[in-house]
Amino acid sequence: MSVPARVLNELFTQKLASAEGKEKMAEYGGSYIRDRLREVAFSRKVLPPEQVTRADCQRSVNHDTLVKIIDIEPKSRALAITFRGQPTARFIRGSRAEVAFYTISSEIFQKTEQELLAYEMPITKIIEENSVKDIQEIEDREFTIHVEASVQALQQEANGGVVTALNKTTVQAGSVVEFSIRKGELARNAATNDGTVRPIQRPDLVNLFKMLDGNRLRSERLLMTEVDWDDILQWTLEDQGDRVQSETTVDGYKYNTLLGRSYIRTIKTDILRPGNVYIFTKPEFFGKFYVLNNTKFYIDKIANMITFQAWEDIAMAVLNIAAVRKLELYSGDATSLDADGVLSGVIPVAEDALGAVNNRVDQGLKFPQISQF
């Protein structure tokens, strides 16, 4: 038998009346948030986080926060020599990288006890919808920004250290090197340079894999939006074969791999914008993602005001920028030059613009409409 949300809210406020109750509610909220974050953040599927404590971290010499020092694999090679020959000597030097921690927090949510009792929605649902979703969205946004910076840096290096426009015009003219970023087949043959997203083609993915596989690495995981994934369902019998084509018509694509690579799909099209597809190596060749201690959850009641907040301390870094490649399905330039004025439509939106509301109830747009006097 399920307990009505109204009753749960009443029990919730009663628990907050004692110090013991506050501690238990905070413990429950923190545990629930931690589990939910692992489930929904697409960044954690590409780069699984590791939980660390203060003992695993170091103090930074540059600022008053903790950092994690990561060792980078040293260079080595072999060579053929004669019986009397000697190999070259290499003095071993272990490179290191510093990854700093920072905090992602929800807003501070407040509600009076009297107003809370009027809700049919349980407080745990409010926590889930407002705190958990907001925190994991910022995680994914930061991850996407790091990944995009990596492919753009490699692209700039391949073009002589100069930011070079990458659009259908420069591709057709052969005036740009597609090293870490490649235009899709339909985009590179478009009539104009614009931000229109063209359907992904099978050769697009094969060429994307080759960009990574040709550099002593192996492509492992695809990341794309649901919008771009839907175009794969339009692939023809020629692309998929008779058996897969008949299956996808009825049940959709139900396999765990696409062209031999695992894939991750996301509906967060305001963070990973449609038209951008990334391929990654395994995490051990790519970067690090740390969570310091547990996700924290604070809750308190002062007089009749209930206040709660969630936050986490994380460190995230792409340490091998060569371990990711990008496919662009639009013909316009998405470098910092923004030669075609499409950049704002293909990069993550600002933090305060995330999670746009779909319903328009607050604007009075619901049907049928009932007026009260």
C-alpha positions in Angstrom: 0.0 0.0 0.0 1.5 3.4 -1.0 1.6 6.3 1.3 0.1 9.5 0.0 2.5 12.3 -0.7 0.7 14.6 1.7 1.4 12.2 4.6 5.1 11.9 3.6 5.4 15.7 3.7 3.9 15.8 7.2 6.2 13.0 8.4 9.1 14.9 6.9 8.4 18.1 8.8 8.0 16.1 12.0 11.4 14.5 11.6 13.1 17.9 11.1 11.9 18.9 14.6 14.7 17.0 16.2 18.5 17.0 15.7 18.5 13.2 15.2 15.8 13.6 12.5 17.8 16.2 10.7 20.9 14.0 10.6 18.9 11.0 9.3 17.2 13.0 6.6 20.5 14.5 5.4 22.1 11.1 5.3 19.2 9.7 3.3 19.3 12.6 0.9 23.0 12.4 0.4 22.9 8.6 -0.3 20.1 8.9 -2.8 21.7 11.8 -4.7 25.0 9.9 -5.0 23.4 6.9 -6.6 21.3 8.9 -9.0 24.2 10.9 -10.3 26.1 7.7 -11.4 23.0 6.6 -13.3 22.2 9.7 -15.4 25.3 11.7 -16.1 26.6 10.8 -19.6 30.1 12.1 -18.7 30.3 9.3 -16.1 29.7 6.7 -18.7 32.6 8.0 -20.8 34.9 8.7 -17.9 33.8 6.7 -14.8 34.5 8.7 -11.6 36.8 7.4 -8.8 36.0 8.2 -5.2 38.9 9.7 -3.2 39.5 11.1 0.3 41.7 13.8 1.7 44.4 11.2 2.2 44.6 10.6 -1.6 45.0 14.3 -2.5 47.7 16.9 -2.3 47.9 20.6 -1.4 48.4 22.9 -4.4 51.3 25.4 -4.3 49.3 27.8 -6.4 46.0 28.1 -4.4 44.2 27.1 -1.2 42.5 24.0 -2.5 43.2 20.3 -2.9 44.6 18.8 -6.1 45.3 15.3 -7.4 48.7 14.7 -8.9 48.5 12.3 -11.9 51.5 10.4 -13.3 51.8 10.3 -17.1 53.2 7.2 -18.8 56.9 7.8 -19.7 58.2 7.5 -23.2 60.1 4.4 -24.3 61.0 2.6 -27.5 63.1 -0.3 -28.8 65.6 -0.4 -31.7 67.6 -2.9 -33.8 71.3 -2.9 -33.2 74.3 -5.0 -34.2 76.0 -7.5 -31.9 78.6 -4.9 -31.0 76.3 -2.0 -31.0 74.8 -0.2 -28.0 71.3 1.2 -27.8 70.7 4.9 -27.2 70.4 6.0 -23.6 67.3 7.7 -22.2 67.2 9.4 -18.9 63.8 8.6 -17.5 61.6 11.5 -16.6 58.1 11.0 -15.2 55.7 13.7 -16.3 52.9 14.7 -14.0 49.7 16.7 -14.2 47.8 18.6 -11.5 44.0 18.2 -11.4 42.2 20.7 -9.2 38.9 20.1 -7.3 36.0 22.4 -7.5 32.4 22.4 -6.2 29.1 21.9 -8.0 26.2 22.9 -5.9 22.4 23.0 -6.3 20.6 26.2 -5.4 19.5 26.6 -1.8 15.9 25.5 -1.7 13.6 26.9 0.9 10.0 26.2 1.7 7.8 27.1 4.7 6.3 24.2 6.6 2.8 25.5 6.1 3.2 25.7 2.3 4.9 22.3 2.1 1.8 20.7 3.6 -0.3 22.0 0.7 1.7 20.0 -1.8 0.8 16.7 -3.3 4.4 16.2 -4.4 6.6 14.5 -1.8 9.7 16.3 -0.6 11.9 13.5 -1.9 10.6 14.1 -5.4 11.4 17.8 -5.1 15.0 16.9 -4.1 15.3 14.5 -7.0 13.9 16.9 -9.7 15.7 20.1 -8.5 19.0 19.0 -6.8 20.1 15.9 -8.6 19.3 16.9 -12.1 20.9 20.3 -11.8 24.2 18.9 -10.4 24.6 16.2 -13.0 23.8 18.7 -15.8 26.7 20.9 -14.7 29.0 17.9 -14.6 28.1 17.0 -18.2 28.5 20.7 -19.3 32.0 20.9 -17.9 32.9 17.6 -19.4 31.7 18.7 -22.9 33.6 22.0 -22.7 36.8 20.1 -21.8 36.4 17.6 -24.6 35.6 20.4 -27.2 38.7 22.3 -26.1 40.8 19.2 -26.6 39.8 18.6 -30.2 40.1 22.3 -31.1 43.6 22.4 -29.6 44.7 19.4 -31.7 43.0 20.9 -34.8 44.9 24.2 -34.3 48.2 22.3 -33.9 47.7 20.4 -37.1 47.0 23.6 -39.0 50.4 25.2 -38.1 49.3 26.5 -34.7 46.8 28.8 -36.3 43.0 28.7 -35.7 41.7 27.8 -39.2 38.1 27.9 -40.2 36.6 24.5 -40.8 33.6 24.6 -43.0 32.4 23.1 -46.3 34.3 25.9 -48.2 37.7 25.3 -46.7 37.2 21.5 -46.9 36.3 21.6 -50.5 39.2 24.0 -51.2 41.6 21.8 -49.3 42.8 24.7 -47.3 42.3 23.1 -43.9 43.6 19.9 -42.3 40.9 17.7 -40.7 43.0 16.1 -38.0 40.8 15.9 -34.9 37.5 17.2 -36.3 35.9 16.0 -39.5 32.8 17.2 -41.4 30.1 14.6 -42.2 29.6 13.6 -45.9 26.4 15.6 -46.3 27.9 18.6 -44.5 31.1 18.8 -46.6 29.0 18.7 -49.8 26.4 21.2 -48.6 25.5 24.2 -50.7 26.2 26.8 -48.0 28.1 27.2 -44.7 25.4 27.0 -42.1 24.4 25.4 -38.8 21.8 23.0 -40.3 22.4 19.5 -38.9 22.5 16.9 -41.7 21.6 13.2 -41.1 24.6 11.1 -40.0 25.7 8.6 -42.7 27.4 5.2 -42.2 30.7 6.4 -43.8 30.8 9.3 -41.4 31.2 7.0 -38.4 33.8 4.9 -40.2 35.9 8.0 -41.1 35.5 9.2 -37.5 36.8 5.8 -36.2 39.8 6.0 -38.5 40.8 9.4 -37.2 41.5 7.9 -33.8 42.5 4.4 -34.9 45.2 5.8 -37.1 47.1 7.3 -34.2 48.1 4.2 -32.2 44.9 4.4 -30.3 41.6 2.5 -30.6 38.1 4.0 -30.8 35.8 2.6 -28.1 32.9 4.8 -27.2 30.6 7.0 -29.2 28.7 9.9 -27.7 25.8 11.5 -29.6 22.4 13.1 -29.0 19.1 11.3 -29.4 18.4 13.6 -32.3 21.4 12.4 -34.2 20.7 8.8 -33.2 17.2 9.0 -34.7 18.8 9.6 -38.1 20.6 6.3 -37.8 17.2 4.6 -37.8 16.8 6.0 -41.3 19.7 3.9 -42.6 18.6 1.8 -45.5 18.8 -1.9 -46.3 22.1 -1.2 -48.0 23.6 0.1 -44.7 22.1 -2.4 -42.3 21.3 -5.6 -44.1 18.0 -7.4 -44.3 17.9 -8.8 -40.7 18.8 -5.6 -38.8 16.6 -3.5 -41.1 13.5 -5.7 -40.3 14.3 -5.7 -36.6 14.7 -1.9 -36.3 11.5 -1.3 -38.2 9.6 -3.1 -35.4 11.7 -2.8 -32.2 14.2 0.0 -33.0 18.0 -0.6 -32.7 18.4 -2.8 -29.7 22.1 -3.8 -29.8 24.7 -2.5 -27.4 27.2 -1.6 -30.1 27.1 0.3 -33.4 29.7 -0.8 -36.0 31.5 -2.6 -33.2 31.7 0.4 -30.8 29.7 1.0 -27.7 27.6 4.1 -27.8 26.1 6.6 -25.4 23.0 8.7 -26.2 21.7 11.7 -24.4 18.6 13.9 -24.5 20.5 16.9 -23.1 20.6 18.7 -26.4 21.3 22.0 -24.6 24.6 20.6 -23.4 25.7 18.3 -26.2 24.2 20.1 -29.2 22.8 18.1 -32.1 25.3 17.7 -35.0 28.3 17.0 -32.6 29.4 13.4 -32.3 32.5 12.3 -30.3 34.5 9.1 -30.2 36.7 8.2 -27.2 39.3 5.7 -26.3 39.1 3.7 -23.0 39.2 5.8 -19.9 42.7 4.8 -18.9 44.0 6.5 -22.1 41.8 9.5 -21.8 41.6 11.3 -18.5 40.5 11.3 -14.8 37.3 12.1 -13.0 37.4 12.2 -9.1 34.8 12.7 -6.5 36.1 13.9 -3.2 34.4 12.0 -0.3 30.6 11.7 -0.8 28.0 14.0 -2.3 27.0 16.3 0.6 23.4 17.1 1.6 22.4 19.8 4.0 18.9 20.2 5.4 17.6 22.3 8.3 14.5 23.9 9.7 14.7 27.3 11.4 11.3 28.2 12.9 8.9 27.3 10.0 11.4 27.6 7.2 12.8 24.4 5.7 16.1 24.7 3.8 18.0 22.1 1.9 21.0 22.0 -0.5 23.2 19.4 -2.2 26.8 19.7 -3.5 29.8 17.7 -4.5 33.5 18.3 -4.9 34.9 16.9 -8.1 38.1 17.1 -10.2 37.9 16.4 -14.0 40.6 16.6 -16.6 41.3 15.4 -20.1 45.0 14.4 -19.7 45.5 12.9 -23.2 43.8 15.3 -25.6 44.7 12.9 -28.5 42.2 10.3 -27.1 39.1 12.0 -28.6 37.9 12.9 -32.0 34.8 14.8 -33.3 32.4 14.5 -36.2 30.4 17.7 -37.2 27.2 17.2 -39.1 26.8 20.9 -40.0 28.7 22.7 -42.7 29.5 25.9 -40.8 32.6 26.8 -38.9 32.6 25.9 -35.2 36.1 27.1 -34.3 36.7 30.2 -32.2 36.8 32.2 -35.5 33.0 31.6 -35.9 33.4 32.4 -39.6 29.8 31.6 -40.3 28.1 32.8 -37.1 27.0 29.3 -36.0 29.1 28.8 -32.9 26.5 29.8 -30.3 24.1 27.2 -31.7 26.6 24.3 -31.5 28.2 24.8 -28.1 26.7 24.2 -24.6 24.3 26.9 -23.5 25.1 29.1 -20.5 24.6 27.6 -17.0 21.6 29.7 -16.2 19.9 28.7 -19.5 20.1 24.9 -18.8 17.0 22.8 -18.4 14.5 25.0 -20.2 10.9 24.3 -19.1 8.8 22.6 -21.7 5.3 23.3 -20.2 3.9 26.8 -20.2 1.6 26.6 -17.2 3.1 29.6 -15.5 2.3 31.6 -18.7 -1.3 30.5 -18.6 -0.9 28.2 -21.6 -2.9 25.0 -20.8 -5.9 23.6 -22.4 -8.7 23.7 -21.6 -8.3 27.0 -19.8 -10.4 27.7 -16.7 -10.7 31.3 -15.5 -11.5 32.1 -11.9 -12.9 35.3 -10.6 
